[in-house]
């Protein structure tokens, strides 16, 4: 009966966590959704009402794709889209108006459109859009008569509207990147605290759960890098955020060390799991250091979410990390097994990475670590 209640409670907690994650995704995507809806309506209005095209199908389509919901490099995507659609429509109109529609005609149109698009540019979007537009023209849409360029103009209007909407209603280039970094740090915090608890209790399930959560952070790391790329673009094309470039560069400098810290914590947890299963003994002080690292990561997460007008507690995070670095001395694993040495090494590496996230140079962070071997040129004190 108790086991059933535990399963029901765990299922309810899992469902609540999924709902919170879904709600968070929707909240963070609210502005991109607004951009796409406004862009599609504006592109249709310009192409239909201002220019006078009766069915400007490609205008809102191009606007939505050029804006996108992934917050990536939109200018290049808009150019690729416009070129791809233009190539696909042009090839489709030329071929279908002369040879008609059929199996081999569609195959030929798609092959020629993709080949020409790849010849013009190696991007994936341009070739796919060229093929898709050619298929639409060959199967669903009647070919344009008399060399009509209205469809190509619609695609151009949609792409340009997308760029204008992104510049006029921009996502905050720094806040979104900070949110992604904070999400990664939150997972790392929980994994370190749960991992330390599992090591203390010799509970492999807790360490395994922590490891699973860390392995699931790669999409968040990828989203952080994509957001930084889009943020750099926004800071160039939107006058509202020209002054955010310095702050964006600081966040950008944290991406690589944060990624490295995630990888080091994964290895730390994986080896901790092996350590428990092999019945190795780990020094209590090393377990305490892992727990302290989890608390330091929480300070860094709060630092990431601090508003520009606030003074983020970066010094506090660096102070805790320095104390962990000084405590990570070789005697913690003296006489221990291989897994304990790996956990020790990964802890030190993660501390160095996280100190870089706090703004410290790598060489300065490494200098804070106690040496693992004695310097033969330094005489011991008598």
N, C-alpha and C positions, 0 to 999 in steps of 0.2 A: 504493500500500500504506500509506504514511504517512497519507494522507488518510483511509483507511478506519479506521485505528487511532484517529485523532483523533475521528472521528465516533462510534466505539464508546465511547471514553473520555468524550466529551461526553454521550452518551446515558446511560451509567452514572452520571455525576455528576448529571444531571438527575433520574434515577430515585431516587438517594439523597436528593437535596434534597426531592423530593416525599414520600418516605417520612418524612423528618425533620419536614416540615411537618405531615403527617397525624398522626404520633405526638405532636407538640406540641399539635395541636387536641384530640386525645383526652385528653391529660393535663390540659389546662386545662378540659376539659368533664367531668372525672370527678365533681366535686362536684355540678354540675347534674344529671347522670345519676342520682346517688344520691338527690338531692332528689326527682326525678320518680318513681323507683321506690318510695321510702318513702311519698311522698304518695299515689300510686295505691293501694298496699296498705292504707294507713291509712284512706283514704276509703271503700274497699270494705268494710273491717271495720266501720266505724262505721255505714254505711248498711245493711249486710246483717245484722250480728250485733247491734248495739246498737239500731238503729231497727227492724229486722225486715223490710226490703224484700227480696223474694226475688231480684230481678235488678236491682241498682242500677247500671245501665250508665252513667248520667250522672255518678255520683260520682267514679270514678277518672278518667274523661275530663276532667271539670272540674278535677280536681286537677292533672293533667299539663299542661293548657293554661294554667292560672293560674300554675303555677310556671315553665313554659317552659324552654327551653335557651338563650335568647338573652340572659338577664340584663338585661332591660329594665325598664320601669316596670310591676311586677307587680300592685300593688294595683289600679290602674285597669283593667288587663287582667282581673283576677279579677272585678271588679264588672261590667265589660262582658260577660264570659262568662256570669256568673250571670243577668244581666238578659236577655241574648240567648237563652240556652237556655230560660229561663222563658217569654219571649214566644213563641218558636217552638213550644214544647210546648203552651202554652195555645191558640194560634191553631190549631195542627194538631188538637188534641183536639176543639176546638169545631166546626171545619169538617168534619173527616172523620167524626165521629160523626153528623153531620146530613146531609151530602151525599155521603158515600162517597168512594171513591178512583177517580181517573181522570186523563186528560190535563189537562182544564181545571181540575179540582179542585186538582191539584198546582200548576199555574201560579197559581191564585188564592191558595192558601195561602202560597206563597213571596212573592208580591207584597205581600200584606197583612202578613205577618210582617216583611218588610224595611221596609216603609213605617212600620209602628208602631215598630220598633226605631230607625229613623233619626229619627222624631219625638221619641222619648224621649232619644236621645243620638246625636250625629253621628259617633261613633267607628266605625272600619271593622270591628272585631272583633264588636261587638254586632249589626250587621246580618248579617254572614256567619254568625255562630252562630245567629241567629234563623232564617235561611233553612235552614241545615243541619239544625237540630233539627226544623223543620217538615217537611222532606223525610223525615227518619227516621220521624217519626210517621206521615206520610202513606203511606209505601211499605213500611216494614219492621216497624214496631212497631204492635201493636194499640192503638187509642185507650183512654185511661184511662176507666174506668167510674165513673159517679156523681160526676164532678167531683173525682176523686182527684188530690191534689197531690203524690204520692210522687215523681214525676220532678223536679218543681221543687225539692222538698226535697233530692233527691240532688244536683242541681246546686249548691244552696246549700252542702251539706255539703262537696262537693269543692272549691269555691272557698275556703271558710273553712279547710279542711285545708291547701290550698296556701299560704295566707298564714302559717299557723302553722308549717309546715315550713320556709318561707323564714326565718322569725324564729328558729326553733330550731336549724336547720342552715344558717347563713348562709354565703355566699361572702364572703371578705374584701373589703370595699368598696374598700380602698386598693391592696392587692397586685395585684389583677387589672388595675386601671387602669394601675398602674405597668408591668406586664408588656406591656400593649398599647402604651404610649408607648415602651418600650424596643425593641419590635419595629420600630416606625416609625423610631426613631433608628438601629437597626442597618442597615436598608435604606438610609437616607440616608448613613450612614458609608461603606458599600460603594460607593454610587453616586458620591459625591464623590471617593473615592480612585481608582475606576476611570475616572471622567471626567477627573481630573487626569492620569492615566497616558495616556489617549487623546489629550488635548491635547498632552502632551509628545511623544508619538510620531506625532502627526498621524494617528491611527487612528480613523476614523469608526465602525467596528464597536464598539469599546470604549465610546465615548460613547453610541452608540445603545442598547447593552445597559444601560448605566447609566440612561438615560432611560426605557427600558421598565420597569425595576424600580421607578423612582420613580412612574411612572404607575399601577402596580399597588398602590400603598399606600392608595388611597381606602377600600377595605373595612376596612383596619386603623384608619384615622382614624374611620370610622363606628362600628366596634366600640368604640373608645376612648370616644366620646361616649355610646354606649349603656351602656357599663359605668359611666361616671360617673353617668349618670341612675339606673341600678340601685343604684349605691353610695350615692347620697343617700337612696334609699328604704330600703336596708338599715340605714343609720345612724340612721334615724328609728324603725324598727319593731323592731330587734333590740337588746336591752339589752347584748349582748356587744360591740357596736361603737358605742355612744353616744359613747365618747371618741375615736373616729376622725374626727370631723367636721372638725376643724381640718386634719388631714393630707389629708383628701379635698379640702378647699377649695384647698389648695396645689396638688394635682395638677390639679384642675379649672381653675385659673388658667393651666395650661400648654397646655390643649387648643387654644385659638385661636392663640396664637403658634406652636405646633408645626405646626398646619395651614397657617398662612401660610408657615412656613419650607419645608415640603414643596412648596408651590406655587412659591415663589421658586427652589428648587433645580431643579424641573422646567423652569422657563423658562431658568435658567442652562445646563442641559444641552442643551436644545433649541437655544439660540442657539450653544452651543459646537459643536454638530454642523453648523450652518450656517456657522460660522466656518471649520471645517476644510474643508468642501466648497468654500467660496469662496476658499480659499488665503489667508486673512487671517493676519497675524502677531500673536501674543499675547505680551506681555511675560512673560519667565520668572518674574518675581516674582509676577505675578498667578496663574500656574499653581501656584506654591509656596503662595500663600495659599489656593487651593482645596484643596490637599492638607492643609494645616494645619487647615483647617476640618473636613475628614474626621476627623482625629485628635481635634479638640476634641469632635466629636459622639460619638466613642467614649467619651471621659471622661464626657460627659453620660449616655450609655446606662448606664454603670456606676453613675453617681449615681442613676439611676432605680431600679436593682435593689437598691440598698443597703437592708439591714434597718433597721427603726426604731431599733434600739439602736446602730447604727453611725453614724459621722459621714460623710455623703456628701461626696465631694470636689468640692463645688459651687464653692468658691473657685478650685480649679485649672481647672475648665472656664471660669469667668468670666475668669480670667487669660489663658488662651489666646485666648479670643474677643476680649478687649481688645487683645491684641497684633495680631490679624488686623485689627481695626477701625482701629488706628493706622497699619497698613501699607497700608490700602486708600486710597492717595492718588491724586489726579487724574492725576499725572504717569505713572502706570502705563499710561494709555491715551492719552497725548498723541500726537496725530497718527495714532491708530489708526482702524480702520473702525467701522461701526455695530455690528456683532456684538460686537466687543471692548468697546464702551461698554455694551452691554446686559449682557454677562457681568459686567462691573465693577459695574454698578448692582445686579444681582441678588445678587451676592456680599455687597455692603454691606447689602442688605435682609435677606438670610438671617442675617447676623451679628446684626443688631438683633433679629430674631425669636428667635433662639436665646439671646441674652442675657436676653430676657424669660422664656424657659423656665427659665433659671437663677435667676429671681426678681427681675431688675432691672426698674425702671420703663422704659417705652418712651422717655420724654423723656431719661432718663439715658443709655440705650443710644445714642440718636441723637447725644447730645452728645459721645460718644467718637469719632465718625467725623470725619475731617478734612473741612473744608468743600470743596465742589467749585467754588465761585466765591469770588473775593476780596471781602472786605468793604470797600466804598468808604469807610467811616467810620473804618477803622483804617489809620494811616499806616505804611508799611513801615519797618523798622529801617534806620538809616543806617550 
